[in-house]
Every structure is written in structure tokens, then in C-alpha cells.
């Protein structure tokens, strides 16, 4: 009985895998691509090797980039619809899968694919389709920096991602904004969310241009003792916050691109 159950499970898994192969193949055809994007984006968490499958299959990455480029005309003037936003965000979700996988991250970076996302981060419209577009694009960038690999950090610091992030933090609405989040946290403290906010600011402070901007716009609540009680048992976040304040007071020695120089 157990053997029969195992055989059924294996058969079902194989059927599911065949569907994955089918959807990847369907990405190459404009007629079947939209449904394939939707189905594959649902599976990106459960199929562990989806990223290598996407990266190494013929024409797949080109098809995803085509989805991105296709909506450039809808950015300016800002005419992006909810349907267009949902479709391209499914493509971005698959690129995030590729960006986060250890086997494909370096190749993804070497191909300079993040640069295709920068026009989305330049948008300023506060409508929901644009907010969703910016948030999903930032998710791809976030997937790259999770491991703190030096090649990733160097790439991002030598491109325009830092000022773009600062712009989004100042002008976005509640979905993608970080700046005004600090004020809200002072009213409704959340140690978990505060940790992410401090980490974001600390990473930004590694860049010369961002550091200059942060000296002007860092919320006062991060400079005084507003969050002392919230952080009393969180040594890591307290250390990050102290380092952030120190960076803004002194700042590490940097090269012309804003990259900290090693001692």
C-alpha cells in the first residue's frame, strides 16, 4: 500500500513537472505567453530548480525581457493599465526567481538585466499599477542583495539604483515608501519592520551620493532615543543603527564612485 502511494505521488510530481516544461516552452510564443507567465509565477516558490530551467531554456529570458520592453511606451506618458501591470509583474517575478538562485545570480548580473528595470523605478505616478510595478521591480533588486555578495553590491553601487531608491522612498505611496514609515513606527512600534527599515538605510549609507542625501532627510526618530525601548533586546539592529549614525557623521573613505575603500 505504501509503495502504491509513493508511486502515485511520483507520477503526480512528474505530471506537474511536464506542465512546467510546457509552460516554459509556451513563453516563446506571444499567443500562449500570458497564461504561461501566470502559471509559472505561481510555481516559483515550489519548484526549486525553476531558475536554472528558465535561464538555460532557449529564448526564455529574451521573452521575459520582451515583456518588459513592451510596456516602456506606457510609462511616458503614464498610461499603464492594471492588466498590463499584472502581466509584466508576472514576468518580473520570474526574473526575481532567477536573481535569487545561486546557480543563476552571477550570470543574471553579468548580463546586466537589472538595467532593464531602471526605467520602471524612474516612474513617479502614484496609481496602483505603477506602484505595483515599482514594488515588484524592487523585489528583483532585493533578491540580488540578500546574500551580500561583493559583485552584486559593486554592481548596484556603480549604477543609478541608490538615487532611484531614495526617490521612491520620498515620492511613493504606502506600498513602496520607507521614509514616512519611520514616523508611523514611532506611533505603532514593530521591531521586525524597524529592523528592515534600519537595514535599508544602512545599505544606502554605503554610497557617497546617498549618504549626502540621507544627512538631509534621515528621520529624526532614528537619531534620537525614540526606538530605544523597542530595540532594547535587539543587539543586531542597535548595532546597525549605531553604524548608520556613524556613517552619516563621518562616512567611510570612498572612491569616485562612492564605493568604500578597504583599509
C-alpha positions in Angstrom: 0.0 0.0 0.0 2.8 2.4 0.9 4.6 1.5 -2.4 1.5 2.3 -4.3 1.1 5.6 -2.6 4.7 6.6 -3.3 4.2 5.6 -7.0 1.1 7.8 -7.3 3.0 10.7 -5.7 5.9 10.3 -8.1 3.5 10.1 -11.0 1.8 13.3 -10.0 5.1 15.1 -9.5 6.2 14.0 -13.0 2.9 15.3 -14.5 3.4 18.6 -12.7 7.0 18.8 -14.0 5.8 18.1 -17.5 3.4 21.1 -17.1 6.4 23.3 -16.0 8.3 22.3 -19.2 5.2 23.0 -21.3 4.7 26.5 -19.8 8.4 27.3 -20.2 8.1 26.4 -23.9 4.9 28.5 -24.2 6.8 31.6 -23.1 8.4 31.7 -26.6 5.0 32.2 -28.3 3.2 35.6 -27.9 -0.1 33.7 -28.2 0.5 31.5 -25.2 2.9 33.6 -23.1 0.4 35.4 -20.9 -1.1 32.3 -19.4 2.4 30.7 -19.1 3.7 33.7 -17.2 0.8 33.5 -14.7 1.1 29.7 -14.1 4.9 29.8 -13.7 4.8 32.8 -11.4 2.5 30.7 -9.1 5.1 27.8 -9.1 8.2 29.8 -8.5 8.3 29.1 -4.7 7.5 25.4 -5.0 9.8 24.4 -8.0 13.3 24.6 -6.5 15.2 24.4 -9.8 12.8 26.7 -11.8 15.5 29.4 -12.1 18.1 27.2 -13.9 15.3 25.8 -16.1 14.3 29.4 -17.1 17.8 30.6 -17.6 19.0 27.7 -19.7 15.9 27.1 -21.9 16.1 28.6 -25.4 14.6 32.0 -25.8 13.0 32.2 -22.3 15.0 35.2 -20.9 14.6 37.0 -24.2 10.8 36.5 -23.9 10.8 37.9 -20.4 12.8 40.9 -21.4 10.4 41.5 -24.3 7.6 41.7 -21.8 9.5 44.4 -20.0 10.4 46.4 -23.1 6.8 46.1 -24.5 5.5 48.4 -21.7 8.1 51.1 -21.9 5.8 53.2 -24.2 3.1 53.1 -21.4 5.5 54.7 -18.9 5.7 58.1 -20.5 3.0 59.4 -20.8 1.8 57.2 -17.9 -0.9 55.1 -19.4 -0.1 51.7 -17.8 -3.3 49.7 -17.1 -3.8 47.2 -14.3 -3.8 44.3 -16.8 -0.5 45.5 -18.3 1.0 45.9 -14.8 -0.1 42.4 -13.7 1.3 40.8 -16.8 4.7 42.4 -16.6 4.9 41.8 -12.9 4.5 38.1 -13.5 7.5 38.3 -15.8 9.4 40.3 -13.1 8.5 37.6 -10.6 10.2 35.0 -12.8 13.3 37.3 -13.1 13.3 37.6 -9.3 13.4 33.8 -9.1 16.5 33.8 -11.4 18.1 36.7 -9.5 17.8 34.9 -6.1 19.1 31.4 -7.2 22.8 30.8 -6.5 23.3 29.0 -9.8 21.9 31.8 -12.0 22.6 35.0 -10.0 26.1 35.7 -11.3 25.0 35.2 -14.9 21.9 37.3 -14.4 24.1 40.1 -13.1 26.8 39.7 -15.9 24.0 40.1 -18.5 23.2 43.5 -16.8 19.5 42.5 -16.7 18.7 44.8 -13.7 19.3 47.8 -16.0 16.1 46.9 -17.9 14.2 47.5 -14.7 15.5 51.0 -14.0 13.0 52.8 -16.3 10.3 51.4 -14.1 12.0 52.8 -11.0 12.2 56.2 -12.6 8.4 56.4 -12.8 6.6 58.8 -10.4 2.9 58.0 -11.0 1.2 57.1 -7.7 -1.5 54.9 -9.4 -1.8 51.3 -8.2 -0.4 49.8 -11.5 2.7 51.9 -11.2 3.2 51.3 -7.5 2.9 47.5 -8.1 5.3 47.8 -11.0 7.9 49.7 -8.8 7.5 47.4 -5.9 7.9 44.2 -7.9 11.0 45.7 -9.7 12.5 46.5 -6.3 11.8 42.8 -5.3 14.2 41.8 -8.1 16.9 44.1 -6.8 16.2 42.9 -3.2 16.7 39.3 -4.3 20.2 40.2 -5.5 21.3 41.9 -2.3 20.1 39.2 0.2 23.4 37.4 0.1 25.6 40.4 0.5 27.9 39.2 -2.4 30.5 41.8 -3.3 30.0 41.6 -7.0 26.3 42.4 -6.5 27.0 45.3 -4.2 29.6 46.7 -6.5 27.3 46.5 -9.5 24.4 48.2 -7.7 26.6 50.9 -6.2 28.1 51.8 -9.6 24.7 52.2 -11.3 21.9 54.6 -10.5 19.9 52.3 -8.2 20.7 54.3 -5.0 19.3 57.7 -6.1 16.3 55.8 -7.6 15.6 54.1 -4.3 15.8 57.4 -2.5 13.3 58.9 -4.9 10.9 56.1 -4.4 11.2 56.4 -0.7 10.2 60.1 -0.9 7.6 60.1 -3.6 5.9 56.6 -3.5 2.7 55.9 -1.8 2.2 53.4 1.1 3.3 50.4 -1.0 6.9 51.3 -1.7 7.8 54.1 0.7 10.2 53.8 3.6 10.8 57.4 4.7 7.4 58.1 6.2 7.3 54.5 7.6 9.6 55.6 10.4 7.1 58.2 11.6 4.4 55.5 11.6 6.7 53.1 13.5 7.2 55.7 16.2 3.4 55.6 16.8 2.9 51.9 16.3 6.3 50.2 17.0 7.2 47.0 15.2 10.7 45.6 16.0 10.6 43.3 12.9 9.7 46.1 10.5 12.1 48.5 12.1 14.9 46.1 11.6 14.3 46.1 7.8 14.0 49.9 7.7 17.3 50.4 9.5 19.0 47.8 7.3 17.8 49.6 4.2 19.1 52.9 5.4 22.4 51.3 6.4 22.9 49.8 3.0 22.1 53.2 1.4 24.6 54.9 3.6 27.4 52.8 1.9 27.0 55.1 -1.1 28.5 58.6 -1.2 25.6 60.3 -3.0 23.0 58.5 -0.9 24.9 59.4 2.3 24.9 63.1 1.4 21.1 62.9 0.8 20.5 60.9 4.0 22.3 63.6 6.0 19.4 65.9 5.0 16.4 63.5 5.1 17.1 60.8 7.7 14.1 60.9 10.1 14.9 62.4 13.5 13.4 59.4 15.2 16.4 57.3 14.0 18.8 59.9 15.5 17.3 60.2 19.0 16.1 57.6 21.5 12.6 57.1 20.1 13.1 53.4 19.5 15.3 52.7 22.5 12.6 50.6 24.2 11.7 48.7 21.0 15.3 47.8 20.4 16.4 47.0 23.9 16.7 43.3 23.3 17.7 43.5 19.6 21.5 43.9 19.6 21.9 43.5 15.8 19.5 46.3 14.9 21.0 48.6 17.6 24.4 47.9 16.1 23.2 48.7 12.6 21.5 51.9 13.8 24.7 53.0 15.5 26.7 52.2 12.4 24.2 54.2 10.3 24.5 57.3 12.5 28.3 57.0 12.5 28.4 56.7 8.7 26.4 59.9 8.3 28.6 61.7 10.8 31.9 60.6 9.3 31.4 58.3 6.3 33.9 55.8 5.1 36.7 56.8 2.7 35.3 56.2 -0.8 36.4 56.2 -4.4 35.0 58.4 -7.1 32.0 56.0 -7.5 31.1 56.1 -3.8 32.4 52.6 -3.1 34.1 52.2 0.3 37.8 51.6 0.0 39.3 48.8 2.1 41.8 49.7 4.7 
